């Protein structure tokens, strides 16, 4: 059975096609469109241009799906549509123009599904899972028994950038200071590891974490398959990207061009969460919310 998922995020919209056999899923194909939905939010509402950007992306994916033999297609949205005031208007317009019904995941649903996506891949015993999106950040604490708590914070790398950066595409020191204040205020109640500080591992999913991994592996000359990044490396990479110079621009263009404006805000959030939780390293996972969503659908059926 082939299963397609369309994940409408605040920055990117993803199409993933899986082959499902029993309770296992193999990813066959994926594509993404950088729509930047969160950047179209004005006074709490998604603008007409934002609605059109979402419609255009889904229409493009409909054309691809029309060429494939797909038995099941689900569309879900996270903070991109969860946090807007004109949600009903937007969902109606999307369904009318694309024929697709969009399921809105709550913050807690997004966090828990991210956890279930990760445990299919790395089987962590205890710790925290973080998913830094464009419009929100989800943090889930878990133990061997499963997830114990999950919280969705209304701050992601795209809206952090949008609310604080007004000039050059890279934030100035003054703008970074403003972002630091927003980050500290938003994540002031994040819990800490119960063990020795600096010994825990923070597990991370999502496009921001994967982009950071690519940059770090190149910058520190790690093997491309490396998934583990130390806290001091996160700090050093951030400081490098904040400096002026063509080399940092070339690095971003080569490894994460679609996150040119959000990679520094993403690094700032990631570093702050590592400090706040007391984690000494971060392990980036390739599976996440989409895989958790699919796992949930398979087991419900």
Backbone as CSV, one residue per row, in Angstrom:
resi,resn,N_x,N_y,N_z,CA_x,CA_y,CA_z,C_x,C_y,C_z
1,UNK,0.844,-1.192,0.000,0.000,0.000,0.000,0.882,1.245,0.000
2,UNK,0.582,2.166,-0.899,1.318,3.429,-0.941,0.521,4.502,-0.189
3,UNK,1.250,5.317,0.546,0.639,6.319,1.416,1.380,7.629,1.208
4,UNK,0.649,8.695,0.935,1.260,10.010,0.734,0.854,10.947,1.864
5,UNK,1.820,11.710,2.356,1.574,12.723,3.367,2.022,14.080,2.850
6,UNK,1.200,15.086,3.078,1.584,16.467,2.796,1.600,17.204,4.130
7,UNK,2.759,17.687,4.488,2.996,18.356,5.768,3.137,19.856,5.502
8,UNK,2.146,20.623,5.945,2.146,22.066,5.717,2.786,22.774,6.907
9,UNK,4.074,23.022,6.815,4.789,23.703,7.873,4.792,25.205,7.678
10,UNK,5.339,25.919,8.641,5.362,27.381,8.582,6.329,27.908,7.540
11,UNK,7.382,27.139,7.258,8.379,27.572,6.281,8.301,26.753,4.997
12,UNK,8.216,25.443,5.130,8.193,24.569,3.958,6.966,23.658,3.983
13,UNK,6.553,23.252,2.805,5.470,22.285,2.647,6.063,21.045,1.987
14,UNK,5.936,19.903,2.644,6.576,18.669,2.201,5.544,17.682,1.652
15,UNK,5.936,16.978,0.616,5.202,15.816,0.126,6.113,14.604,0.282
16,UNK,5.635,13.593,0.995,6.380,12.348,1.171,5.489,11.181,0.788
17,UNK,6.037,10.250,0.015,5.309,9.052,-0.395,6.010,7.841,0.202
18,UNK,5.229,6.974,0.848,5.770,5.796,1.525,5.152,4.528,0.950
19,UNK,5.902,3.454,1.020,5.376,2.111,0.771,5.186,1.457,2.129
20,UNK,3.945,1.119,2.461,3.634,0.545,3.765,3.382,-0.953,3.605
21,UNK,4.168,-1.743,4.333,4.006,-3.201,4.346,3.907,-3.628,5.805
22,UNK,2.734,-4.085,6.219,2.518,-4.417,7.614,2.598,-3.160,8.461
23,UNK,3.495,-3.180,9.456,3.668,-1.994,10.293,4.965,-1.253,9.965
24,UNK,5.535,-1.518,8.792,6.761,-0.874,8.348,6.476,0.071,7.182
25,UNK,7.223,1.177,7.156,7.039,2.151,6.081,8.392,2.513,5.484
26,UNK,8.477,2.430,4.170,9.691,2.795,3.443,9.406,4.051,2.626
27,UNK,10.216,5.078,2.824,10.020,6.315,2.074,10.492,6.115,0.636
28,UNK,9.590,6.343,-0.321,9.892,6.163,-1.726,10.278,7.465,-2.426
29,UNK,9.689,8.558,-1.967,9.820,9.814,-2.716,9.498,10.975,-1.786
30,UNK,10.196,12.084,-1.972,9.844,13.286,-1.217,10.150,14.526,-2.041
31,UNK,9.396,15.556,-1.786,9.584,16.835,-2.462,9.143,17.928,-1.495
32,UNK,9.672,19.118,-1.663,9.258,20.205,-0.781,9.219,21.515,-1.546
33,UNK,8.377,22.395,-1.051,8.246,23.739,-1.599,8.423,24.721,-0.451
34,UNK,9.321,25.674,-0.626,9.524,26.698,0.397,8.454,27.766,0.190
35,UNK,7.386,27.680,0.995,6.250,28.590,0.838,6.292,29.748,1.826
36,UNK,6.965,29.557,2.961,7.071,30.621,3.953,5.728,31.127,4.449
37,UNK,4.818,30.199,4.767,3.461,30.576,5.154,3.452,31.561,6.317
38,UNK,4.311,31.337,7.304,4.313,32.197,8.488,4.648,33.647,8.160
39,UNK,5.372,33.859,7.071,5.742,35.231,6.706,4.563,36.017,6.145
40,UNK,3.458,35.329,5.843,2.262,35.987,5.303,1.228,36.306,6.388
41,UNK,1.565,36.037,7.624,0.616,36.304,8.714,0.682,37.785,9.092
42,UNK,-0.469,38.445,8.999,-0.566,39.873,9.296,-1.685,40.092,10.310
43,UNK,-1.337,40.655,11.443,-2.294,40.904,12.527,-3.049,39.634,12.906
44,UNK,-2.329,38.531,12.931,-2.904,37.258,13.370,-3.631,36.469,12.308
45,UNK,-3.735,37.006,11.090,-4.469,36.329,10.013,-3.544,36.032,8.839
46,UNK,-3.777,34.912,8.193,-3.041,34.585,6.976,-3.625,35.401,5.829
47,UNK,-2.770,36.147,5.132,-3.231,37.026,4.062,-3.679,36.225,2.844
48,UNK,-4.316,36.902,1.911,-4.739,36.256,0.666,-3.537,35.723,-0.100
49,UNK,-2.428,36.460,-0.068,-1.213,35.970,-0.727,-0.699,34.707,-0.053
50,UNK,-0.843,34.641,1.261,-0.446,33.441,1.983,-1.325,32.251,1.644
51,UNK,-2.626,32.493,1.563,-3.553,31.429,1.157,-3.193,30.928,-0.237
52,UNK,-2.886,31.864,-1.128,-2.542,31.488,-2.500,-1.250,30.682,-2.534
53,UNK,-0.285,31.035,-1.682,0.968,30.280,-1.622,0.705,28.838,-1.204
54,UNK,-0.181,28.648,-0.222,-0.534,27.298,0.219,-1.262,26.537,-0.886
55,UNK,-2.211,27.214,-1.533,-2.967,26.593,-2.624,-2.044,26.205,-3.767
56,UNK,-1.126,27.079,-4.124,-0.198,26.792,-5.228,0.658,25.564,-4.922
57,UNK,1.114,25.448,-3.680,1.934,24.301,-3.300,1.136,23.008,-3.383
58,UNK,-0.084,23.013,-2.847,-0.909,21.810,-2.888,-1.309,21.452,-4.314
59,UNK,-1.561,22.453,-5.136,-1.892,22.203,-6.544,-0.723,21.534,-7.257
60,UNK,0.488,22.002,-6.974,1.676,21.390,-7.556,1.819,19.940,-7.119
61,UNK,1.574,19.671,-5.840,1.665,18.301,-5.344,0.538,17.433,-5.896
62,UNK,-0.635,18.012,-6.111,-1.734,17.262,-6.727,-1.342,16.766,-8.111
63,UNK,-0.630,17.599,-8.838,-0.188,17.209,-10.181,0.772,16.035,-10.119
64,UNK,1.661,16.054,-9.128,2.589,14.933,-8.954,1.831,13.674,-8.553
65,UNK,0.915,13.809,-7.598,0.164,12.656,-7.123,-0.726,12.067,-8.209
66,UNK,-1.147,12.929,-9.154,-1.969,12.445,-10.254,-1.234,11.478,-11.162
67,UNK,0.098,11.514,-11.114,0.905,10.619,-11.947,1.266,9.323,-11.227
68,UNK,0.928,9.260,-9.936,1.304,8.106,-9.128,0.071,7.328,-8.694
69,UNK,0.287,6.060,-8.399,-0.797,5.198,-7.934,-0.800,5.220,-6.407
70,UNK,-1.478,6.215,-5.839,-1.479,6.397,-4.390,-2.858,6.061,-3.832
71,UNK,-2.881,5.178,-2.867,-4.155,4.746,-2.292,-4.652,5.686,-1.196
72,UNK,-3.741,6.285,-0.448,-4.129,7.140,0.671,-3.300,8.417,0.651
73,UNK,-3.983,9.552,0.787,-3.302,10.849,0.853,-3.879,11.609,2.047
74,UNK,-3.016,12.035,2.946,-3.426,12.855,4.081,-2.651,14.161,4.054
75,UNK,-3.327,15.233,4.440,-2.700,16.551,4.529,-2.871,17.046,5.956
76,UNK,-1.780,17.475,6.569,-1.888,18.055,7.899,-1.041,19.319,7.998
77,UNK,-1.435,20.172,8.912,-0.730,21.436,9.139,-0.393,21.567,10.609
78,UNK,0.681,22.280,10.874,1.118,22.495,12.249,0.915,23.972,12.598
79,UNK,1.952,24.633,13.090,1.791,26.029,13.523,1.436,26.964,12.384
80,UNK,1.721,26.561,11.152,1.427,27.407,9.987,-0.031,27.829,9.951
81,UNK,-0.939,26.920,10.280,-2.377,27.217,10.279,-2.995,27.108,11.674
82,UNK,-2.278,26.510,12.610,-2.806,26.331,13.958,-2.969,27.656,14.693
83,UNK,-2.069,28.592,14.419,-2.021,29.815,15.219,-2.634,31.040,14.544
84,UNK,-3.439,30.841,13.508,-4.024,31.986,12.820,-5.476,32.179,13.238
85,UNK,-5.941,33.400,13.134,-7.307,33.731,13.560,-8.360,33.412,12.495
86,UNK,-7.954,33.383,11.224,-8.896,33.107,10.134,-8.755,31.686,9.617
87,UNK,-8.569,30.760,10.545,-8.329,29.370,10.183,-9.451,28.780,9.331
88,UNK,-10.695,29.018,9.727,-11.829,28.440,8.991,-11.860,28.944,7.546
89,UNK,-11.635,30.226,7.361,-11.612,30.809,6.016,-10.510,30.172,5.171
90,UNK,-9.346,29.989,5.774,-8.202,29.421,5.050,-8.466,27.972,4.667
91,UNK,-8.967,27.175,5.610,-9.235,25.769,5.325,-10.293,25.607,4.247
92,UNK,-11.321,26.453,4.299,-12.377,26.404,3.276,-11.812,26.727,1.908
93,UNK,-10.982,27.753,1.820,-10.391,28.145,0.543,-9.479,27.055,-0.007
94,UNK,-8.694,26.429,0.853,-7.783,25.371,0.407,-8.564,24.177,-0.123
95,UNK,-9.599,23.767,0.603,-10.398,22.623,0.164,-11.123,22.926,-1.144
96,UNK,-11.672,24.121,-1.244,-12.400,24.494,-2.462,-11.489,24.513,-3.689
97,UNK,-10.278,24.989,-3.529,-9.400,25.168,-4.685,-8.502,23.970,-4.983
98,UNK,-8.303,23.087,-3.992,-7.407,21.951,-4.219,-8.080,20.597,-4.036
99,UNK,-9.247,20.585,-3.391,-9.920,19.326,-3.122,-9.348,18.572,-1.941
100,UNK,-8.431,19.195,-1.196,-7.791,18.522,-0.074,-8.311,19.040,1.263
101,UNK,-8.654,18.117,2.155,-9.000,18.450,3.529,-7.710,18.508,4.343
102,UNK,-7.570,19.532,5.153,-6.361,19.703,5.949,-6.672,19.455,7.420
103,UNK,-5.928,18.551,8.026,-6.055,18.286,9.467,-5.083,19.191,10.212
104,UNK,-5.579,19.879,11.229,-4.732,20.758,12.034,-4.271,19.989,13.272
105,UNK,-2.963,19.835,13.421,-2.429,19.171,14.604,-2.264,20.186,15.726
106,UNK,-2.667,19.811,16.912,-2.413,20.653,18.069,-0.925,20.598,18.404
107,UNK,-0.480,21.518,19.248,0.917,21.514,19.639,1.321,20.226,20.329
108,UNK,0.465,19.724,21.211,0.787,18.483,21.925,0.775,17.284,20.976
109,UNK,-0.150,17.262,20.025,-0.156,16.189,19.029,1.136,16.187,18.223
110,UNK,1.556,17.375,17.790,2.782,17.482,17.009,3.975,16.960,17.792
111,UNK,4.056,17.334,19.066,5.175,16.902,19.899,5.178,15.385,20.085
112,UNK,4.014,14.807,20.397,3.935,13.362,20.640,4.217,12.575,19.358
113,UNK,3.692,13.042,18.227,3.939,12.344,16.964,5.411,12.401,16.592
114,UNK,6.071,13.515,16.900,7.511,13.594,16.672,8.251,12.547,17.474
115,UNK,7.829,12.347,18.713,8.445,11.320,19.559,8.267,9.936,18.938
116,UNK,7.043,9.614,18.502,6.805,8.285,17.945,7.530,8.078,16.615
117,UNK,7.805,9.165,15.900,8.634,9.042,14.711,10.070,8.702,15.060
118,UNK,10.587,9.344,16.105,11.983,9.144,16.504,12.226,7.744,17.051
119,UNK,11.313,7.240,17.882,11.563,5.947,18.533,11.595,4.800,17.524
120,UNK,11.058,5.016,16.331,11.172,3.987,15.296,12.588,3.932,14.737
121,UNK,13.353,5.001,14.988,14.686,5.118,14.385,15.825,4.867,15.378
122,UNK,15.802,5.539,16.533,16.973,5.494,17.416,16.711,4.833,18.771
123,UNK,15.476,4.604,19.159,15.132,3.936,20.420,15.806,4.584,21.633
124,UNK,15.631,5.882,21.851,16.247,6.534,23.008,15.591,6.064,24.300
125,UNK,16.371,6.040,25.398,15.871,5.544,26.679,15.250,6.646,27.534
126,UNK,15.864,7.835,27.507,15.422,8.899,28.387,15.949,10.223,27.861
127,UNK,15.170,11.292,28.022,15.687,12.598,27.630,14.614,13.530,27.120
128,UNK,15.043,14.423,26.223,14.156,15.415,25.645,14.246,15.355,24.123
129,UNK,13.114,15.573,23.491,13.058,15.676,22.040,12.603,17.079,21.683
130,UNK,13.307,17.728,20.753,12.950,19.077,20.345,12.731,19.123,18.835
131,UNK,11.716,19.877,18.433,11.413,20.084,17.017,11.251,21.584,16.815
132,UNK,12.271,22.214,16.212,12.239,23.654,15.955,11.662,23.868,14.559
133,UNK,10.435,24.347,14.502,9.795,24.630,13.234,9.898,26.095,12.876
134,UNK,9.151,26.490,11.874,9.168,27.891,11.471,8.350,28.767,12.404
135,UNK,7.216,28.228,12.905,6.325,29.030,13.716,6.152,28.564,15.143
136,UNK,6.753,27.435,15.509,6.646,26.931,16.878,7.794,25.979,17.156
137,UNK,7.988,25.683,18.433,8.989,24.699,18.858,8.314,23.746,19.835
138,UNK,8.443,22.458,19.570,7.842,21.441,20.431,8.935,20.739,21.231
139,UNK,8.687,20.562,22.515,9.628,19.871,23.393,8.879,18.766,24.131
140,UNK,9.400,17.552,24.027,8.794,16.389,24.674,9.816,15.735,25.587
141,UNK,9.456,15.511,26.836,10.303,14.738,27.742,9.789,13.299,27.759
142,UNK,10.713,12.349,27.872,10.314,10.946,27.790,11.254,10.082,28.625
143,UNK,10.776,8.894,28.920,11.560,7.883,29.626,11.336,6.552,28.920
144,UNK,11.776,5.465,29.516,11.585,4.151,28.908,10.105,3.815,28.766
145,UNK,9.280,4.396,29.625,7.843,4.119,29.581,7.134,4.895,28.468
146,UNK,7.800,5.881,27.884,7.188,6.675,26.829,7.218,8.160,27.165
147,UNK,6.501,8.968,26.412,6.504,10.420,26.666,5.805,10.748,27.972
148,UNK,6.401,11.652,28.745,5.818,12.033,30.025,5.188,13.416,29.980
149,UNK,5.691,14.296,29.119,5.098,15.624,28.972,5.494,16.192,27.617
150,UNK,4.676,17.078,27.110,4.981,17.723,25.832,4.420,19.137,25.869
151,UNK,5.202,20.060,25.319,4.799,21.457,25.293,5.127,22.060,23.938
152,UNK,4.199,22.830,23.412,4.425,23.561,22.164,4.590,25.035,22.506
153,UNK,5.699,25.607,22.104,5.997,27.014,22.359,5.801,27.808,21.061
154,UNK,5.133,28.961,21.122,4.780,29.706,19.897,5.937,30.520,19.336
155,UNK,7.112,29.908,19.258,8.286,30.588,18.711,9.098,29.606,17.890
156,UNK,9.295,29.940,16.617,10.119,29.136,15.732,11.124,30.025,15.030
157,UNK,11.936,29.425,14.173,13.017,30.195,13.563,12.501,31.251,12.581
158,UNK,11.359,31.002,11.924,10.862,31.965,10.952,10.174,33.146,11.616
159,UNK,9.275,32.897,12.580,8.627,34.053,13.216,9.586,34.806,14.142
160,UNK,10.613,34.121,14.671,11.646,34.824,15.435,12.387,35.798,14.534
161,UNK,12.701,35.349,13.335,13.375,36.220,12.363,12.455,37.371,11.934
162,UNK,11.233,37.041,11.597,10.300,38.039,11.087,10.040,39.150,12.095
163,UNK,9.950,38.819,13.362,9.596,39.795,14.391,10.770,40.668,14.820
164,UNK,12.002,40.291,14.437,13.159,41.011,14.962,14.123,41.554,13.920
165,UNK,14.100,41.024,12.719,15.070,41.441,11.704,14.377,42.311,10.668
166,UNK,14.866,43.516,10.491,14.200,44.475,9.603,15.079,44.995,8.474
167,UNK,16.368,44.729,8.533,17.259,45.280,7.524,17.911,44.205,6.690
168,UNK,19.222,44.077,6.828,20.012,43.096,6.088,19.532,41.690,6.423
169,UNK,19.705,40.763,5.499,19.155,39.414,5.667,19.759,38.696,6.875
170,UNK,21.028,38.978,7.190,21.609,38.435,8.407,21.358,39.404,9.557
171,UNK,20.922,38.885,10.716,20.609,39.788,11.832,21.843,40.499,12.373
172,UNK,21.682,41.756,12.727,22.745,42.527,13.357,22.881,42.110,14.818
173,UNK,23.912,42.620,15.495,24.085,42.309,16.909,22.880,42.789,17.712
174,UNK,22.376,43.978,17.407,21.215,44.500,18.116,19.996,43.612,17.893
175,UNK,19.823,43.147,16.669,18.681,42.273,16.365,18.855,40.911,17.031
176,UNK,20.081,40.419,17.104,20.327,39.147,17.799,20.054,39.281,19.290
177,UNK,20.384,40.448,19.839,20.080,40.682,21.257,18.572,40.636,21.507
178,UNK,17.806,41.198,20.587,16.347,41.160,20.706,15.834,39.720,20.605
179,UNK,16.432,38.962,19.702,16.034,37.562,19.570,16.385,36.778,20.827
180,UNK,17.539,37.053,21.419,17.926,36.395,22.672,16.888,36.659,23.756
181,UNK,16.400,37.885,23.816,15.382,38.223,24.818,14.102,37.437,24.579
182,UNK,13.662,37.342,23.316,12.449,36.584,22.990,12.615,35.112,23.355
183,UNK,13.791,34.563,23.047,14.063,33.159,23.337,14.043,32.905,24.838
184,UNK,14.722,33.770,25.596,14.771,33.597,27.052,13.379,33.679,27.666
185,UNK,12.567,34.604,27.179,11.217,34.771,27.717,10.332,33.581,27.371
186,UNK,10.450,33.080,26.145,9.584,31.986,25.684,9.905,30.675,26.379
187,UNK,11.191,30.377,26.551,11.592,29.058,27.045,12.028,29.085,28.510
188,UNK,11.534,30.041,29.270,11.958,30.185,30.665,11.538,29.008,31.542
189,UNK,10.498,28.245,31.141,10.024,27.149,31.987,10.415,25.774,31.459
190,UNK,11.354,25.714,30.510,11.788,24.415,29.988,12.498,23.642,31.089
191,UNK,12.141,22.374,31.316,12.772,21.604,32.404,14.212,21.223,32.080
192,UNK,14.929,20.750,33.095,16.317,20.346,32.936,16.460,18.850,33.165
193,UNK,17.589,18.293,32.663,17.914,16.906,32.954,18.115,16.732,34.456
194,UNK,17.769,15.554,34.927,17.930,15.277,36.359,19.340,14.795,36.684
195,UNK,20.093,14.386,35.657,21.460,13.918,35.883,22.454,15.063,35.929
196,UNK,23.731,14.727,35.763,24.774,15.738,35.791,24.650,16.660,34.579
197,UNK,24.793,17.983,34.785,24.717,18.932,33.661,25.770,18.614,32.599
198,UNK,25.352,18.727,31.364,26.282,18.491,30.266,26.435,17.047,29.853
199,UNK,25.730,16.145,30.547,25.857,14.715,30.221,24.715,14.204,29.344
200,UNK,23.598,14.908,29.327,22.438,14.423,28.597,22.527,14.698,27.104
201,UNK,21.672,14.019,26.355,21.581,14.217,24.912,20.208,14.783,24.576
202,UNK,20.199,15.825,23.793,18.955,16.404,23.308,18.707,15.843,21.915
203,UNK,17.596,15.139,21.735,17.262,14.582,20.426,16.489,15.634,19.629
204,UNK,16.809,15.762,18.363,16.209,16.830,17.561,15.714,16.302,16.231
205,UNK,14.541,16.791,15.817,13.969,16.437,14.520,13.623,17.725,13.786
206,UNK,13.305,17.593,12.507,12.861,18.743,11.728,13.948,19.323,10.844
207,UNK,13.524,20.215,9.945,14.419,20.771,8.948,15.535,21.622,9.524
208,UNK,15.250,22.370,10.590,16.297,23.193,11.200,17.431,22.322,11.724
209,UNK,17.087,21.273,12.465,18.112,20.382,13.023,18.898,19.689,11.921
210,UNK,18.221,19.256,10.862,18.929,18.580,9.772,19.872,19.539,9.049
211,UNK,19.453,20.791,8.900,20.320,21.785,8.263,21.544,22.062,9.121
212,UNK,21.352,22.171,10.427,22.468,22.388,11.351,23.450,21.223,11.269
213,UNK,22.935,20.014,11.191,23.810,18.835,11.089,24.669,18.887,9.835
214,UNK,24.073,19.237,8.709,24.835,19.336,7.458,25.943,20.375,7.567
215,UNK,25.597,21.538,8.091,26.583,22.599,8.243,27.701,22.177,9.197
216,UNK,27.325,21.592,10.334,28.314,21.198,11.333,29.246,20.115,10.803
217,UNK,28.688,19.132,10.111,29.529,18.057,9.593,30.563,18.582,8.606
218,UNK,30.173,19.548,7.796,31.142,20.123,6.864,32.145,21.017,7.595
219,UNK,31.655,21.876,8.457,32.526,22.846,9.121,33.561,22.158,10.002
220,UNK,33.145,21.095,10.706,34.060,20.399,11.610,34.699,19.162,10.959
221,UNK,34.461,19.006,9.658,35.064,17.915,8.883,34.689,16.542,9.444
222,UNK,33.434,16.398,9.834,32.916,15.112,10.279,32.476,14.283,9.090
223,UNK,32.301,12.992,9.315,31.721,12.137,8.289,30.296,12.591,7.999
224,UNK,29.855,12.495,6.759,28.519,12.952,6.374,27.419,12.221,7.127
225,UNK,27.703,10.997,7.580,26.685,10.207,8.276,26.590,10.551,9.759
226,UNK,27.488,11.397,10.263,27.480,11.742,11.681,26.183,12.446,12.066
227,UNK,25.575,12.017,13.167,24.313,12.592,13.621,24.451,13.327,14.950
228,UNK,25.646,13.301,15.561,25.844,13.857,16.897,26.661,15.147,16.838
229,UNK,26.170,16.185,17.526,26.843,17.477,17.569,26.994,17.893,19.028
230,UNK,28.198,18.328,19.403,28.449,18.774,20.758,27.994,20.216,20.951
231,UNK,27.654,20.570,22.212,27.174,21.919,22.497,28.196,22.970,22.104
232,UNK,29.458,22.728,22.371,30.488,23.704,22.033,30.602,23.888,20.518
233,UNK,30.272,22.846,19.759,30.292,22.959,18.301,29.127,23.817,17.801
234,UNK,27.978,23.678,18.459,26.833,24.524,18.111,27.196,25.989,18.323
235,UNK,27.849,26.260,19.449,28.257,27.629,19.769,29.256,28.168,18.751
236,UNK,30.239,27.354,18.411,31.267,27.786,17.460,30.678,28.013,16.070
237,UNK,29.784,27.117,15.641,29.158,27.262,14.331,28.313,28.524,14.271
238,UNK,27.570,28.781,15.326,26.754,29.998,15.364,27.625,31.244,15.253
239,UNK,28.705,31.291,16.026,29.581,32.458,16.000,30.208,32.647,14.614
240,UNK,30.518,31.551,13.957,31.084,31.640,12.613,30.075,32.230,11.628
241,UNK,28.834,31.762,11.705,27.815,32.237,10.769,27.421,33.689,11.046
242,UNK,27.634,34.147,12.267,27.296,35.531,12.602,28.356,36.521,12.117
243,UNK,29.532,36.016,11.768,30.593,36.891,11.270,30.320,37.307,9.824
244,UNK,30.922,38.403,9.422,30.823,38.837,8.039,31.817,38.041,7.196
245,UNK,31.509,37.895,5.917,32.433,37.193,5.032,31.713,36.304,4.049
246,UNK,32.320,36.123,2.896,31.724,35.326,1.829,31.720,33.843,2.155
247,UNK,32.680,33.382,2.960,32.784,31.946,3.224,31.542,31.413,3.935
248,UNK,30.988,32.160,4.876,29.784,31.705,5.581,28.597,31.670,4.633
249,UNK,28.535,32.659,3.720,27.458,32.686,2.732,27.551,31.471,1.823
250,UNK,28.771,31.149,1.384,28.967,29.982,0.519,28.557,28.695,1.229
251,UNK,28.863,28.613,2.531,28.520,27.414,3.294,27.010,27.222,3.358
252,UNK,26.281,28.286,3.624,24.825,28.189,3.711,24.219,27.885,2.346
253,UNK,24.695,28.552,1.307,24.175,28.329,-0.041,24.375,26.877,-0.454
254,UNK,25.495,26.310,-0.067,25.812,24.939,-0.480,24.972,23.900,0.253
255,UNK,24.744,24.108,1.561,24.147,23.047,2.363,22.710,23.299,2.804
256,UNK,22.259,24.537,2.875,20.859,24.784,3.254,20.381,26.118,2.686
257,UNK,20.361,26.268,1.364,20.000,27.555,0.762,18.582,28.012,1.078
258,UNK,17.670,27.074,1.323,16.288,27.443,1.616,16.128,27.957,3.050
259,UNK,17.201,27.890,3.845,17.155,28.382,5.227,18.150,29.520,5.437
260,UNK,18.401,30.239,4.374,19.394,31.306,4.397,19.117,32.310,5.508
261,UNK,17.850,32.671,5.684,17.499,33.695,6.661,17.108,33.130,8.022
262,UNK,16.865,31.830,8.117,16.377,31.267,9.379,17.397,30.397,10.102
263,UNK,18.549,30.137,9.496,19.490,29.206,10.122,20.093,29.791,11.393
264,UNK,20.405,31.088,11.415,20.957,31.689,12.632,19.912,31.718,13.747
265,UNK,18.669,32.178,13.492,17.644,32.069,14.542,17.455,30.637,15.032
266,UNK,17.509,29.669,14.108,17.366,28.272,14.508,18.494,27.819,15.412
267,UNK,19.720,28.212,15.083,20.871,27.872,15.916,20.763,28.513,17.294
268,UNK,20.258,29.731,17.323,20.106,30.432,18.603,19.116,29.712,19.507
269,UNK,18.002,29.262,18.943,17.021,28.510,19.736,17.619,27.196,20.205
270,UNK,18.296,26.495,19.297,18.877,25.194,19.631,19.909,25.316,20.747
271,UNK,20.796,26.302,20.646,21.807,26.489,21.684,21.160,26.830,23.024
272,UNK,20.149,27.698,22.984,19.473,28.089,24.223,18.811,26.891,24.897
273,UNK,18.214,25.997,24.107,17.555,24.828,24.683,18.567,23.840,25.247
274,UNK,19.733,23.738,24.613,20.771,22.866,25.156,21.255,23.394,26.504
275,UNK,21.425,24.712,26.593,21.840,25.320,27.856,20.758,25.148,28.914
276,UNK,19.521,25.393,28.512,18.402,25.343,29.454,18.184,23.934,30.006
277,UNK,18.266,22.922,29.152,18.034,21.543,29.588,19.267,20.931,30.239
278,UNK,20.432,21.529,30.010,21.662,20.959,30.547,22.249,19.880,29.670
279,UNK,21.834,19.819,28.409,22.346,18.809,27.477,23.752,19.168,27.014
280,UNK,24.584,18.145,26.848,25.933,18.372,26.359,26.091,18.106,24.885
281,UNK,25.095,17.457,24.304,25.156,17.140,22.875,23.755,17.036,22.311
282,UNK,23.688,17.049,21.001,22.411,16.901,20.304,22.548,15.785,19.283
283,UNK,21.569,14.895,19.239,21.527,13.848,18.224,20.385,14.165,17.267
284,UNK,20.720,14.354,16.008,19.733,14.710,14.995,19.148,13.439,14.403
285,UNK,17.839,13.371,14.350,17.142,12.191,13.832,16.506,12.518,12.488
286,UNK,16.557,11.581,11.570,15.994,11.809,10.244,14.478,11.632,10.230
287,UNK,13.960,10.838,11.159,12.507,10.657,11.264,11.936,11.710,12.203
288,UNK,10.615,11.947,12.087,10.009,12.958,12.933,8.505,12.912,12.887
289,UNK,7.883,14.079,12.794,6.426,14.191,12.876,5.739,13.394,11.761
290,UNK,6.248,13.499,10.544,5.592,12.790,9.435,5.601,11.284,9.652
291,UNK,6.740,10.750,10.083,6.826,9.317,10.328,5.967,8.908,11.524
292,UNK,5.916,9.779,12.540,5.042,9.496,13.678,3.579,9.524,13.285
293,UNK,3.215,10.476,12.441,1.838,10.582,11.944,1.473,9.312,11.173
294,UNK,2.367,8.861,10.301,2.103,7.662,9.513,2.033,6.437,10.412
295,UNK,2.956,6.330,11.376,2.942,5.208,12.319,1.602,5.155,13.044
296,UNK,1.111,6.310,13.455,-0.166,6.379,14.163,-1.308,5.921,13.264
297,UNK,-1.300,6.354,12.005,-2.353,5.945,11.061,-2.323,4.423,10.841
298,UNK,-1.141,3.881,10.696,-1.011,2.443,10.444,-1.554,1.633,11.625
299,UNK,-1.208,2.046,12.838,-1.611,1.273,14.014,-3.069,1.472,14.382
300,UNK,-3.634,2.628,14.030,-5.058,2.828,14.247,-5.863,1.919,13.338
301,UNK,-5.378,1.786,12.080,-6.098,0.943,11.130,-5.908,-0.527,11.437
